[in-house]
Amino acid sequence: MKAYKLPSKTIPRSPGIHQGWLDAIRSGKPASSNLNVSDPLTEVVLLANLAIRAGKIV
């Protein structure tokens, strides 16, 4: 375990929803809560939930 090295962080930590929003406005860069990332993940989870409730493959 001593030889193990942690992987480098690829996603910056969020400073918080409000601060992230203000930082995005000031810098002109996308906010860390970018919906292009969260939308597909949410769709998969909701579809899986639907399949579990229906007891069928969706």
C-alpha distances in whole Angstrom, upper triangle without the diagonal:
4,5,5,9,11,14,17,19,22,24,26,26,29,31,33,36,39,37,36,39,41,38,39,43,43,40,42,39,38,36,33,34,36,37,37,33,34,37,35,33,35,37,35,34,38,39,36,38,41,40,39,42,44,43,43,41,42
4,5,8,11,14,17,19,23,25,26,26,30,31,33,36,39,37,36,39,41,38,39,43,42,40,42,38,38,37,33,35,36,38,38,34,35,38,37,35,37,40,37,37,40,41,39,41,44,43,42,45,48,46,46,45,45
4,6,10,13,15,18,21,24,25,26,30,31,34,37,39,37,36,39,40,38,38,42,41,39,41,37,37,36,32,35,36,38,37,33,34,38,36,34,37,39,37,36,40,41,39,40,44,43,42,45,47,46,46,44,44
4,7,9,12,15,18,21,22,23,26,28,31,33,36,34,32,36,37,35,35,39,39,36,38,34,34,33,29,31,32,34,33,30,31,34,32,30,33,35,33,32,36,37,35,37,40,39,38,42,44,42,42,40,41
4,6,9,12,15,18,19,20,23,25,28,30,33,31,29,33,34,31,32,36,35,33,34,31,30,29,26,28,29,31,31,27,29,32,31,28,31,34,32,32,35,36,34,36,40,39,38,41,44,43,42,40,40
4,6,9,12,14,15,16,20,22,24,27,30,28,26,29,31,28,29,32,32,30,31,28,27,26,23,25,26,28,27,24,25,28,27,25,28,30,29,28,32,33,32,33,36,36,36,39,41,40,40,38,38
4,6,9,12,13,15,18,21,23,26,28,26,24,28,29,26,27,30,30,28,29,25,24,24,20,22,23,25,24,21,23,26,25,23,26,28,26,27,30,31,30,32,35,35,34,37,39,39,38,36,36
4,6,9,11,13,16,19,21,24,26,24,22,25,26,23,23,27,27,24,25,22,22,21,18,21,21,24,23,20,22,25,24,23,26,28,27,27,31,32,31,33,36,36,36,38,41,40,40,37,37
4,6,7,9,13,15,18,20,22,20,18,21,23,20,20,24,24,21,23,19,18,17,14,17,18,20,20,17,18,22,22,20,23,25,25,25,28,29,29,30,33,34,34,36,38,38,38,36,35
4,6,9,12,15,18,19,22,20,17,20,22,19,18,22,22,20,20,17,16,15,12,15,15,18,17,14,16,19,19,18,21,23,22,23,26,28,27,29,32,32,33,35,37,37,37,34,33
4,6,9,12,14,15,18,17,14,16,18,16,15,19,20,18,18,14,13,12,9,11,12,15,14,12,13,17,17,16,18,21,21,21,24,26,26,27,30,31,31,33,35,36,35,33,32
4,6,9,12,13,16,14,11,14,16,13,13,17,17,15,17,13,12,11,8,11,12,16,16,14,15,19,20,18,20,23,23,23,26,28,28,29,32,33,33,35,38,38,38,36,34
4,6,9,11,14,12,10,13,15,13,14,17,18,17,18,15,14,11,8,11,13,16,17,15,15,19,20,18,20,23,23,23,25,28,28,28,31,33,32,34,37,37,38,36,34
4,5,7,10,8,7,10,12,11,12,15,16,15,16,14,12,9,6,8,11,14,16,14,14,18,19,18,19,22,23,22,24,27,27,27,30,32,32,33,36,37,37,36,34
4,7,8,6,6,9,10,9,11,14,14,14,16,14,14,10,9,11,14,17,19,17,17,21,23,21,22,25,26,25,27,30,30,30,33,35,35,36,39,40,40,39,37
4,6,5,6,8,10,10,12,14,15,16,17,16,14,11,9,10,13,16,18,17,16,19,22,20,20,24,25,24,25,28,29,28,31,33,33,34,36,38,39,37,35
4,6,5,6,9,10,11,13,14,15,16,15,13,9,8,8,11,13,16,15,14,17,20,19,18,22,23,22,23,26,27,27,29,32,32,32,35,36,37,36,34
4,5,5,6,9,10,11,12,14,15,15,14,10,11,10,14,16,19,18,17,20,23,22,21,25,27,26,26,30,31,30,32,35,35,35,38,40,40,39,37
4,5,5,6,9,10,10,12,14,13,13,10,10,11,14,17,19,19,19,21,24,23,23,27,28,27,29,32,33,32,35,37,37,38,40,42,42,41,39
4,5,5,6,9,10,10,12,10,9,6,6,8,10,14,16,15,15,18,21,20,21,24,25,25,26,29,30,30,32,35,35,36,38,40,40,38,36
4,5,5,6,9,10,10,10,9,6,8,8,10,13,16,16,16,18,21,21,21,23,26,25,26,29,30,30,32,35,35,36,38,40,40,39,36
4,5,5,6,9,10,11,11,9,11,12,14,16,19,19,19,22,25,25,24,27,30,29,30,33,34,34,36,39,39,40,42,44,44,42,40
4,5,5,6,8,8,9,7,9,12,13,16,18,18,19,22,24,24,25,27,29,29,30,33,34,35,37,39,39,40,43,44,44,42,40
4,6,5,5,5,6,5,8,10,10,14,15,16,17,19,22,22,23,25,27,27,28,31,32,33,35,37,38,39,41,42,42,40,38
4,6,5,7,8,8,12,13,13,16,18,19,20,21,24,25,25,27,30,30,31,33,35,35,37,39,40,41,43,45,44,43,40
4,6,8,10,11,13,15,16,19,20,21,22,24,27,28,28,30,33,33,34,36,38,38,40,42,43,44,46,48,48,46,43
4,5,9,10,12,15,15,18,19,20,21,23,26,26,27,30,31,32,33,36,37,38,39,42,43,44,45,47,47,44,42
4,7,9,12,14,13,16,17,18,20,21,24,25,26,28,30,31,32,34,35,36,38,40,41,42,44,45,45,43,40
4,6,9,11,10,14,14,15,17,19,21,22,23,25,27,28,29,31,33,34,35,37,38,40,41,43,42,40,37
4,7,8,7,10,10,11,13,15,17,18,19,21,23,24,25,27,29,30,31,33,35,36,37,39,38,36,33
4,5,6,9,11,11,12,14,17,17,18,20,22,23,24,26,28,28,30,32,33,34,36,38,37,35,33
4,5,9,10,9,10,13,15,15,16,19,20,20,22,24,25,26,28,30,31,32,34,36,35,33,31
4,6,9,8,8,10,13,13,13,16,18,18,19,22,23,23,25,27,28,29,31,33,32,31,28
4,5,6,7,9,11,12,13,15,17,18,19,21,22,23,25,27,28,29,31,32,32,30,27
4,5,5,5,9,10,10,12,14,15,16,18,20,20,22,24,25,26,28,29,29,27,24
4,6,6,7,9,11,12,14,15,16,18,20,21,22,24,26,27,28,30,28,26,23
4,6,7,7,9,11,12,13,15,17,18,19,21,23,24,26,27,28,27,25,23
4,6,5,6,9,10,11,12,14,16,17,18,20,21,23,24,26,25,23,21
4,5,5,6,9,10,11,12,14,15,16,18,20,21,22,24,23,21,19
4,5,5,6,9,10,11,12,14,15,17,19,20,21,22,21,19,16
4,5,5,6,9,10,11,13,14,16,17,19,20,21,20,18,16
4,5,5,6,9,10,11,12,14,15,17,18,20,19,18,16
4,6,5,6,9,10,11,12,14,15,16,18,17,15,13
4,6,5,6,9,10,11,12,14,15,16,15,13,11
4,5,5,6,9,10,11,12,14,15,15,14,12
4,5,5,6,9,10,11,12,14,14,13,11
4,5,5,6,9,10,11,12,11,10,7
4,5,5,6,9,10,10,10,9,8
4,5,5,6,9,10,11,11,10
4,5,5,6,8,9,9,8
4,6,5,6,5,6,5
4,6,5,7,8,9
4,5,8,10,11
4,5,8,9
4,7,9
4,6
4
